[in-house]
Amino acid sequence: MNANTDLCFLTIHEALASLRRGEVSSVELTQAVLDQILSVDNQVRAYISILPEEALAQAEAADQRRAEGQNGPLLGVPLAIKDVICTQGITTTCGSRILEDFVPPFDATAVARLRSAGAVFLGKTNTDEFAMGSSTEHSAFFTTANPWDVERVPGGSSGGSAAAVAAGTALGALGSDTGGSVRQPAAMCGIVGLKPTYGRVSRYGLVAHGSSLDQIGPLARDVEDAAILLSCVAGHDWRDSTSLDSPVPNYVAEMKAGDGLRGMKVGVPQEYFIEGMEAGVEAAVRAALDEMADLGADLVDVSLPHTEYCIPIYYLIATAEASSNLARYDGVRYGLRVNNPDMWQTYYDTRQSGFGPEVKRRIMLGTYALSAGYYDADYLKAQQARTLLRRDFTRVWEQVDVLACPVSPTVAFRIGQKIDDPLQMYLMDVFTVSLNLVGMCGISVPCGFSDNMPVGLQLVGPALGESVILRAAYAYEQATSWHAQWPVDSRQ
Ligand code: GLN
């Protein structure tokens, strides 16, 4: 029981308004959230590490700065960071035994930017090992529970960040999205998650999974908060050679400008409403489409004909890139080392005991796809098909401003339900991986419930179309109340 739960469920913009008016201090706010962590995180298990002293010290410094008349876009706001994003001096495990004791000597650019915006860091959140998974069950440490029903997964791989925001144990969070890992857990936990355009947010300090797919993205209580967080972390960074050198708009202002959904052309890709998806999910998403039409959107049926190849393309490219990225964990440079007099045996033993089964599976799949004799048939074919997929999207942007579709074919499933069937788990990504393959942006917003669990609506935009998807999402959110509902147990 936490006396200050109301503070814990403030949105970031509400918290900032209260902080500015002096109604609450950052220390009070941070303490309330730490108390909430104490009261619910033993059940939810969103956090791998919790940093109460550090957070309170940062909160105190934030209050001090505010008292001196300084400001900052996130001054005094307590946030959580997914544990695949490097934090200086703070263990960054990637949910893996191999990095269990790894303490980065630097901050990821996104973290550094939040820091200079004045944010307070509460701790590091649970993730599938190296962000490989859709449920957090592949974390080497423990599985995070969904705050709406603790027998179910929170989604993944940023399940810890999503569960923290939904359980009132962080006001917002950063996650990473390689194939859906921000949008899908956001959908399953009833919050907002945004995957930016590839290159919009620096990947410097984000531990690599699939380098051509990875993006850091915000998880938040509402669309405005997602826009605030994105404004803080986006922008060019010379340390990431794929970072886009394009000005960062004021996303909050652009989101609120204009006519909302009125006159917006919203494409509905027929391939994203497939047989086998949960009826309740389809119903909620279709109702959201109707709502958007009522708000003046012009719904247009569109086709992305190569959609059926998304999962195979993604699981060839992501595993190929992962197998190469994970070659660096050799017991010499980072983390765990299992010593053996024989050098090769040191490598083998370190990797054998440091990596979990899903990571090993992916290293084997990826190495296979890249090996001589299979490269042309697998990896090269996947890259060619990826180009066809990109053309599908380019064609669609000639007709519409955004696309609207589900985030995930089902709501959060039960813990253990899919863990022994990797293919079933991979199929959970059927609506999300395409955006990573083509580098475009997408946002998940709550749009209803199925089986008493939250459903997410996905709005997709072209490269650097963040303002457009935010505007559409904001207009939809303003007209509905799904985002204002929270899991009952966490509020007690
Ligand atoms: N679920 C997908 C996978 O397992 C996506 C993961 C992610 O986005 N990090 O690869």
Residues whose N, C-alpha, C, O or C-beta is under 5 A from the ligand:
A	BS01	LIG	A131 M132 G133 S134 G156 S157 S176 D177 T178 G179 G180 S181 D429
